[in-house]
Amino acid sequence: MSSFLPPNAGGLLPYFLLLQSTLAIGHSIICYTGNPDAAMKQFSGPLKPTPQHTGLSARLYGLKNIYTGLIRGYAAYNITNPQVYALAQASFVGVLFLYMTELFVYKTARVKECMFPFVGAGGLTLWMWLQKDFYLPA
């Protein structure tokens, strides 16, 4: 089992990046194989699209999850690479941007569906910012 885990870099961030990668790729599978309405439940706000969701929107969201999952997985195993670290952090900022605009601008999401992305992506963005000097010494 330990051969699948990222190398020990002296902290927990690589393991959380690997967890986030696994969750993102797992949700991609749901987006591609499941009911589009179930896969896109987080976008069921007051101005949700009509018809609510199409297979295309679910697959596009699944594709976004695939590449963010791959970026985060790669960062988990290459945590000391400054470019990969920045790209992984940007993937969390992108999630925050997506859900903030869907909640506040487009109103296609509701607060309760946005809490997990806000806490997860916001927390990991902050964590990566605070730990940058630890993983990327000058």
Secondary structure, DSSP 4 states (H G I P E B T S, - for coil): -TTTSPP--SSSHHHHHHHHHHHHHHHHHHHHHS-HHHHTTT--STT--SSS--HHHHHHHHHHHHHHHHHHHHHHH-TT-HHHHHHHHHHHHHHHHHHHIIIIIS--S-HHHHHHHHHHHHHHHHHHHHHHHHHS--
